[in-house]
Amino acid sequence: MALTGIQIFKLLPKTNCKECGVPTCLAFAMNLASGKAELDQCPYVSDEAREQLAEASAPPIRPVKIGNGVRAFTVGGETVLYRHEKTFYNPTALGALVASDIADADLEKMLKEYNAFQYERVGLNLRPEYLAVKDVNGDAAAFAKVAKTIAETSEFCVVLLTENADVMKAGAEACAAKRPLLCGANADNVDAMGALAKDMGLPIGVKADGVEALIALTDKLTGMGIKDIVIDSGAREIKQAFEDQVVIRRAALKSGNRSLGFPTITFPCEMADNLAVETMFAATFIAKYGGMVVLSELKGESIFPLLLERLNIFTDPQRPMTVTEGIYEINNPDENSPILVTTNFALTYFIVSGEIEGSKVPCWLLIKDSEGLSVLTAWAAGKFAGDDVGMFVKKCGIMDKVKHQELIIPGYAAAIAGDVEEELPGWTITVGPREAAHIPGFLKNR
């Protein structure tokens, strides 16, 4: 049975050295109990305590880091079945297949095209993380060449797909600095693949014929001293594959089955014969509970909605996305430019600022801290009251930047106009549009 945070705390050195990355031993104990930390992070724990804490200190689903560089990612590390219970931590990694026999010119063109799939959304750069090189003919030299090209000429992380240990070794050596995932271990080659992964210090992907068969393979790999494992139930039919994802997650979190406590990799690319259906299956695995999703190719009409779905699912439902309170200059405003104010909910900010930027009208945009609530919600909750907005205008420093005294407030917060006027004597409070889409016309007609 897993230990509680207090029980774990009693076994720790209680030095509060902070070398584990948290301020106190009690905080570290709570992280261990919830599966968000590993015992190895504590440099002073005794051997006796280490033995007692072995079960409690291991996360129910091991986090596995794959790749190096700006697109490196971590999968696994989840502690709940449902997002609303707490949050999901490590987003499903998205990637696409690349055949090992692809021509050099085609690969160069593909990398250029795929690298362009980057989208700005609420201040984040959304993009796929990896490319999976698939061995199609057993040619080790060709396999290694493609892996090396991707690793050295692009930002993408690399997944190597082959069941041939010799081919895998060639590919791994060609892109070892990128920390690729060696995905190809099975019941027939697990010893050779495991030895290769262990020798090179790389994560390994293991495939079995069903969830039960996975247990023996992961036990064998962990017995070899390999910890970073990604698992594949082998199902290539959507109903069974989806069922396997749920079974694996529940077994790890609810039953404490360490043999299944690893992130999963899924292959929609092998479940459908067209990209539309493939995308639908990928969306299913993002929702439940794929650690990695492999597509047959990257297309804007497919990858963009998947990235947006992933963003929505893997944001913390208990912590709204926010931007920093302050003054934002849009279109190079001067002392005569209009002043607008809104809340610090990230989506509100990026929509409003985008509309202002599109209007080409120079403006000052004041962002007031509303604890991440949208305008109407913040007003209803008392987080965007007139006196608070007025005080914010006084303190933010905007009065030193402009010569006029006019403030434009959101249309949905029209009710605060009188209170703002009381707090800002001599100022003109103008009620702006309710919808952000109407801001350009409003500004141009002033």
N, C-alpha and C positions, 0 to 999 in steps of 0.2 A: 504493500500500500504506500502511496506517495506521502511524503512528510509535509506538514504544514510549514508556513514561513517561520513561525516561532520555534518549531522543533528543529528546523535547519539552523536558525540563528544560534541556538544553544551549542551547536557543534562547530561553529565558526570561531576564528581567533579573537574576534571583537576588538580589533585594533583600529578600525575605521581609517585604514591607510589610504583609501580612495584609489588604489592601484587597479581595482577591478573596473573602474569607470563610473561608480556611483558613490555618493557621499558617505554612506554608513554601511556597516555589516548587516544591519537589519534590512535596509533597502535591498542589498544584494541577496539576502535570504528570501525576501519576497519575490524577487525576480527569478531565483532558482525554483521556487515553488510553483510559479506560474509558467515555467518553461521558457522564459525570455533571456536566460543567461546559462552559462556552463560553468561547472566547478573549476575548470582549468583557469578561469579568469582570476581566481584567488591564489596569489603566490604563497600564502602562508598557512593554508589549511593542512592539518596533520594527516598522515597516512591512515590513521585509525578513522578519523572523521571522513576522509575521502571514501573509504570503503563503505561506511554507513550511508553516505550521501549519494552513492553511485546512481541509484534508481531515481532519487528525487531531483538530481541536478541535470539530468538529460532532458531536453525539450521533447514533448510527445512526438513532434515531427521535426526531424533534424533540419536546420537551415543549411543549405548547400550553396556555396559561392561558385559561380561559373564565369569564366572570362576575366580579362584584365582590360583596363582602359575605360573610356567614358561610357561604354555600353555594358560594362560588367554588371551582373545582376545576381541576386540571391533568391532562391526558391525554397519553399518549405517554411519552417519556423512558425506555423500557425498553431493557435491554442484553442480555437473555438470552432464549432460547426456552423454557426450562423453569425453573420456580420453584426447584427444588432446586439448580440451578447457582449461584445467588446469592440473588436475591429479585426480586419484581416491585415496582415503586415506586409507580405512580399508579393507583389503583383505577378500574375501569370505572365511568363516570358513568351513573346511571340517571335516566330521566325519562319523561314521558308527553306525548301529543299533546293540543293544545287547538285546536279549530276556530276560525277567525277569525270565523265567524258566530254564535258562542255568545252567548246572551242575557246581559245584565248580571247578572241575579239568579242564573242558573245558574253563571256564572263566580265570583261571590262565594261561592256555596255550595261549589263545587268547590275553591276555594283554601282555604277553612276545613277541608274534609274532608282534602285532601291534606297540609296543614300538620301534621295530627295524626299522620301516619305517621312517627313518630320513636320509636326503640327504644333503650333502654339495654342495652348488652351489654359485659361486662368493662370497665366504666368509659368506654365510648365511646358517642357518640350516633350511631346509624345512621339514615340518612335519604336519600331521593332528592335529587338536586341541581338539576334543571332542569325546565322545561316548554317544549315545542316548539310554537310557534304555527304552524299550517298554514293557508296561504292556500287557501280553498276556492272563492272566487268572484271574485277579482281586485279586490275592493273595498279600496283602499289605506287609506281612512279607518278602516274596521272593523278591518283587520289591525293598524294602528298603535294603535288604541284598546285592543285586547286585550293587545298587547305592553306598552303603557304601564301598564295596570292591574296586570298581573303584576309588572312591575318595581317599581312604586311601592307596592303594597299587600301584597306577600309577600316572603319571603326567597328565593324561587326565582330561579335564573339563567334566562336566556332564550335559546332557540334559535329562529331565524326560518327557516321553511321556505317558500320560494317561488322560482319560476324567473323571475318578473317583476321586472326591475330597479327599476322605478318603485315597485312595492309594497314591495320590499325596502328601498328608501331611506326610505320613509315609516315603516316599522316600526323600522328602525335608528335613525332620528332620534328616535323616540318613547321609546326605551329605551337610548340610547347610553351613559348613565352606568352601566348594568348590564353593559357589555361583552358584548353578545350574540354568538353565533356566527351568521354569515350563511351559511345552508346552502341553496344553490340554484344554484351555478355549474355550468355544463355546457359542452359544446363550442359551443353556439349563443350563449351569453351571457357567456362567460368574460371578455371584455374589459370589459364594463360592470360585471359583478359584481366583478371584480378592482379596477377603478378605484374603486368605492365602498368596498370593504374597505380599500384603501390610503389613500384620503382620510380615512376615519374612524378608521384605526388599529385595525381590528377583525379577529378571526380569520374565516377563510372556509372553508366546506365545499364540496367539489367532487365531482360525481358523473359517472361515465363508464359506458360499456357494456363492462365488463370491465376486468381489471387492466392489460392492455397499453395500453388507451386512456387510462388514468389518467396514464400517464407523460408524454404530450404536454401534458396539461392542467396538471399540477403544474410541469412545466418552464416553461410559459408564465407561470404565476403567480409562480414564483420569479424569472423574468426580469424581471417587473414590480417586483421588490423586496419581494414579499410572502413572509413566512417562516411565519406562523402559519396552517397549513393542516390541515384534517381531511378525510380521503378516504373516498369511498363507491364501491365497485366496481360498484354498480348491481344486484347480484344480489338477487332477492327469493324465491329458492327455497333452502331450508335447506342442501341438499347443496352447491350451488355457492357460496353465501355463506360457508359454513364453509371450504370449500376456498380461497376468495379470502383469508380472514383468515390462513390458514397461509402461503399463497404470499407475501402482502405482508410478513408478519413475517420469513420466511426470506430474502426478497430484500433486506430492509433490513439484517438482522443478519449473514447469512452471505455474501451477495454484495456487500454495501456499496452497494446501489442507492439513491442519494440521492433519486431521483425518487419512490421509494415509502417513504422514511423519514419517514412522518407517521402520527399516530394515525388510527384508523378510526372511522366511525360506522355502526351497523347498525340495521335496522328490522324487528324481529320483529313489530311492529304491522301490517306489510304482508305477512307470511308465513303468517299463521294467521287462522282465522275465529272462534277462541274463546280466552279468556284463559289457559286451562290449557296449551294447546299453545304459545301465545305465550310463556308463562313458561318452558316447557321450552327453547324456542329461545333465549330470553334467557340462561338458565343456561349454554347451550353457548357463547355469545359471551363471557360473563364468564370462562369457563375458557380459551377460545382465540378470538381475541385482541382482542376488541372494545374500543375505547377508550371508545365511548359506545353505549348501548342505548336505543332509543326504544320505549316500550310504548304501547298504545292508551289505557290508563287505569291508574290506581293503585288497587289493591285490597290490603287487608291480607294476604289469603291468597296473594297473588302477590309483593308487594314485600318482605315480611318474610323468606321463605326466600332470595330473591335477595340481600338485604343480608347475610344470614348466610353465604351461599356466598362472596360478595365478601370479607367479613372474613377468612374462612379462607384464601382463595387469596392475598390481598394482605398477609398478615402475614409477617414475615421468618422463614423456617424455621430460621435459624441463631441467632435471638435470641428466646427465649421471652418472652411477655408477662408483665410483672411489676407488682407494686405495691410501694410504698415500705415498707421495714422500719420497724416501730414499734408504738405502742399505738393501737388503734382503739376508740372508745367506741360502743356500740350500745345503743339504748333507754335512754339516760341512766343509766349505771351509777353506783353509789355505793361506799363503802368495804367493803361486805359482798357485793358482786356477784361471781359466779363469774368465773374467769379461764380462757380457752381459748387454745391456741396452735396455729398451723398454719404452712404455708409461704407464700412470697410469689408463687407461681404465680397469675396473675391470675384464671384460671377457678376455682381452689380458693378464693381469697379471696371472690369475688363470690357463689359458691354458698353457702359457709359463712356469710358475713355475712348473706346473704338469708334463710337458714333461721333464724338467730338473731333477726333482726329480726322475722320472721314469728311467732316464738314469743312475742313480747312480754316476754321475760325480759331485764332489764337485764344486760349482760355486758361484760367487757373482753376484746377479741380481740387477742392478741399475734401479730404477723406477723414471722416470722424470715426473713432472707435465705437462700434456698436456691438462688440462681442461676436462679430461674424454674422449678424442678422441682416436680412434684406430691409429695404426702406419701410415697407408697410408693417412687417413683423417687428422691426426695431421700434417704430413709433408706438405700436400697440403694447410693446413690452416696457415702454418708458426709457428705451435706450437711445432714442433720437428725439428727445423733447426739445421744445423751443429754447428754454433757458440754457440747456446743455449745449445746443448748437451755437447759441450766441456767445457763451463763454469760450467755446472752442475757437470761434472766429477771432476773438480778442487775443487769445494766447498763442495761436499758431504762427503768427508773424506775417499774415497776409497784408495787414494794414501798412506795413513798411514797404510793400512791393507795388501798391496801387495808389492812385490819386482819387479814385471815385469811391462811393459808399453804396454799392448795390450788391445784393446777394441773391442768387437764384437758387431756390430750394426745389426739391422734387415735387411733382404734382401730387403724388400719393401722400405727401406730408404737408399738404396745404393748411391743415388745421394748426400747425405750429407757427404760422406766419406772425400772428399777433404777439406771441411770447418772444419770438426772435426780435421783433421790433422794440419791445420793452427792454430787452437785454442790450440792444444795439441802437441807442437813441441817435436819430439823424440818418439812419440807414434806410434805404428803400429795399423792402423784401419782395422779390418777384417770384411768383409761383410758376415754375417751369412745367414742361410736359409730364404726363404720367408715364408714358412709354418712352424708352430710350430711343426707339426708332424715329421719334418725332423731334429729337434734339437738333439735328442738322437744320431742318426747316425753321425751327424756333430761333436758332442763333442767326441764321441768314436774314431773317425778317425783322431783326431788331433794329 
